[in-house]
Amino acid sequence: MAKKVKNTIPVFDIQLLLPDNKTSGEVVAEPFGTYYKKHTKLHVAHRHSFFHLVIFTKGKGEHTIDFEKFKVAAGQMYFMKPGQVHSWNFTTGEVDGYVINFPQDLFARFLADNHFLDSFPFLRGVAADSVIQLEGDALKEVISIIKLIVKEVSNTKQQYNDIVRAYLLALFVLVNRTTKIAAGNMPLQQQAILKDYQHLVDGYFAEKRLPKDYAAMLHITPNYLNAICKQLTAKSAGQIIRDRILLEAKRLLVNAKYSITDIAMQLSFTDSPHFSRFFKQYTGLTPEAFRQNIAGVDKMK
């Protein structure tokens, strides 16, 4: 059996970001300018063990989510689920907005459906779907809800976490209404199949490489699975698997202490040349070149 490689990208637990009078399992919500000044090391690539969302009201620069770069702009909102790799690089000192961090189990006993948050595309952990530009009335409504959350968190009155949960759900629904990410008029059954497929890929991507394996687990045909994926994501079922393998490869390559052979074994490739050919075919870079590029970026920060 292949030896599992531990990922040593720094992981920030929500407890480290809480004020001294807070306990684990609670929500962080405050102006982004205040948050950023207190946590200056967060510009280095890191992971979160919690959900993380930010809306910018001013500032310039870029932020990177799972190695995809996005320009910072007023009205921009981004969402991250636990495990994603993230960093900031601001080009101006005047950056502000609001930040909300909440633990994975915040809704565990609040919602009957444990996968309810996955119904929102921006909370599924796909970088391209998690960055949203808000304008006009939608932006005003979102900021007003966030301000209510910040107020509740700072006051900590009786059952404030329940009110925060309700506000967060209202926020997610409102953002979902104002984006074009939602699946439109596609039947809910097909949306559910896609969601289940993405969950399965997250769990088995290193050992199951063929869409037919997942189709069998979903009790549908490979052709039907492929059609759903193309209609809802513009990607084939096979591409979704490849993208997940490549994402994990990039996350592991950030860890310079592990060899390419170790990473190839972690991802169940037959050997390091096989892994290198696969990585270069779909990224245009060898694993070594990608690692050097990431190291060079970190040195410049």
N, C-alpha and C positions, 0 to 999 in steps of 0.2 A: 504494500500500500504506500502511496506517495506520502512523503512527510509534509504536513501542513505548515505553511509559512505564516508566521504571525505578522500582522500589519502594524508597523510602528509609527505610522503617521500620528502626530499628537491627537488625542481624543479629549475634548473638553466636556466634562460633566456639568450639568446644570447647577450642581451644588457649589462649584467653584465660582459661579457667577452671581450667586445669591448674596444679598446683604447679610450681615451677621445675625440679624434677628429673624431670618427666614430659615425654614427647614426644607429638606429635599422633598421633591414632589410638588413644589409650588411653581408659580409662573413668574417669569421676569418680564416686566413691561416698563419701558422708560424711553425718554428722548434719546435718539441715536447718538447725538453729540456727546451727551453725558456718558453713555455706555462705551463709546469708542475711546474716550479719554481714560477711562478706568481700565480698559483691557487692550493695551497698546500692542500686545504680542499677537493679536488675532489676524495680523496681516500675513503671517506665515501660514503656509498650507496646513490645514488641520481638519479634523472631523468633529461633529457634534454627536452626543448621545441623546439628543433631544430635537424636537422640531424647532425650527428657527425661521422667523420671517422679519423682513425689514422693508419699510417704505421710506424713500428719500424725498425730502422736501427741498433740499438744495445740496450742491456739491458736484464735483467732477472727478473722473478717474475711471477705474474699472474694477469689477469683481469677477472671480473665476469660480465656477461651479463644475466639479468633475471635469476640469481641464477645458471647459468652454468659457470663453471670455465674453463679458457683457459690459457695455458702457454705462456708467452711472449717470442718471438724469433725474431731475425733479419729477415726481409723480410715478417713478418706477418702483414696483414692488416685487420682491422675490421671496420664494418659499423654499425651504430645504427640509428634507426628512432626515432622520438619524442615519449616519454612515456616509453621507456624501462628503467629498473633499472640497474645501472652500478656502478662499483667501481674498483679501482686499488690497487695492493699491490706489489710494486717492492722490490726485494731483493738486488739490487745493486743501487748505487747512479748514475751510468753512464747509463742513459736511454735517447735515442734520436730517432729522426725520424721526422715525420711531422704530423700536425693536421689540419683538415679543419672542420669548423662548418658553416653550412648555414641554413637560415630560411626555414620554411615549404613552404612558398609562393614564393621562389626564382624563380621558373619556371612557376608561375601562368599565366603570360601573355606572356610567351616565347614559350610555347608548346600548341598545340591545344588539346592534350590528357592530361587531368588533372591527369590521373592515369598512365602516361607513366613510372614514376620511379618504379612502382610496377612490371614492366616487368623484372626488375633485381632481381633475387632471394635474393641477399644479402641486398636489401633495403626493404624487406617485414616485417622485425621485427622478424624473426625467428633466435634465437641466433646461432644455429648449422650451419646455412647457411651463417652467416654474418662474419665469421672469416676465412680468406683465407691466405694460405702460398704461397708467390710468390718467384720465383727463376729465375736466368739467365737473358735472354733478356727481359722477361716480367717484371721483377722487375726493370730493368734499365729504361724501357719505362715508367712505372708507376711513378717512382720517377722523371723522366724528366718532365712529365706533371704536377706533383704536384709542382715542383720548378717554373714552369711557372705561376701557380696559385698564389703561394706565392709572386712572383715578381709583378704580376698585382695588388694584394691586397695591397701591400706595396706602390706601386707607385700612385694608385688611379687616373690614367689619365682618360681622357674623355672616357665614355662608358666602363670603365674597368669591370663593373659587367657583361656586355654582353659577354665580352671575357671570364670571369670566368665561366659563364654558359656554353659556348661552350666547354671550356676545361674540365669542370666537366662531361659533356655528353660524350666526347671522353674518359675520364677516366673510366666511367662506362662501356662503350662498350668494352674497352680493357680488363678490369678485367673480364668481362663476358666471353670473348673469351678464357681466360686462365684458367678458372675454370671448374670443372666437375659438378657444381651445376645445370647448365642449363638443361632444360628438354630434351635435345637431339633431337631425331627425332619425338617426340610426336607431333601430329597435333596442330596447333596454336589454333584451336577451343577448344580443350581439355585443353590447357594451360589457355585459357581465362576463361573457366568454373571454373577451380581450383582457379584462382585469384578472381573471383566473389564470390566463396564459402567462401574463407578466409575472404573477406571483410564482408560478411554477418555474419559469425561467430563472427568476432570482434564486430559487432554491436548488436548482439542478443544472445550471448552465455549464458547470465544470465537468459533468459526467454525461449529460444528455445533449448531443449536438444536432440532432435531427428533428425537424418539425413533426414528423410522424410519431415520434416518441411521446411528444406532448399532446398531440391530437388523440392518441390512444388513451391518455390519462384523462382527457376532457370528454371522451366518448363521442368524438366527431371525426369527420374525415380530414386528412391533411389539406385537401383542396379547399374545404370550407374554412378551415382555420386560416389558411393563407389569404383567402378572399376577405375575411373580416379584418385581418391585420392591414391589408392594403387599403381598405375603405376607411378605416379609422385612424391609421397612422401614416399612410403613404409608404409604408415599409412592408417587405415580405416577412413571413414568419421566420424564415431563416436569417434575415438581416437583424431582426430583434435579438436572436440568440447571439449572433456575431458581435453586435454592438455591446451586449452585456459582458461577453468575454473580454472584449477590448477595453471596456471601462475598468474591469477588475485588474486587467494586466497593467493599465496605466497607474491605478492606485498602488499596486504592488511595486512598480518600478520606481516610485518615489523613495522607497526604502533602499538606499544605496548599500546597506550592509548585507543584502541578500543577492546572491548570484542569479544570472539569467537562468541557469539550470534549476535552481530552487523554485523560481517562479514558474518555469515550464512544468515542473512536477506538480506544483500547487494547482495549476489549471488543467492538469491531466493530459498534457501533450506527451507524445512518445519520447521526445528529446528536445534539447534547446534549439537545434537547427530548425526543427519543425515549427516550434513556437516563433522563432525569429522570422521565418518565411511568412507565416500567417500574419504576424504583426505588421511587417513591412508592406505586405500586399494591400492591407486595408488602411494603413496610416501614412504610407510613403516614407516611413522612418524605420530603422532598425531599433530594437529595444534599447541598445546602447546609446544610439543617437538621441532617442527620446529622453532617456535618463540624463544625459549631458545637458540637453536643453533645459530641463526642469531645474537642474543644479545651478545652471547659469542664471536663470531668472531669480532663484532664491538669493543668490549672492548679491544681485543688484538691489534688492529690497532693503 
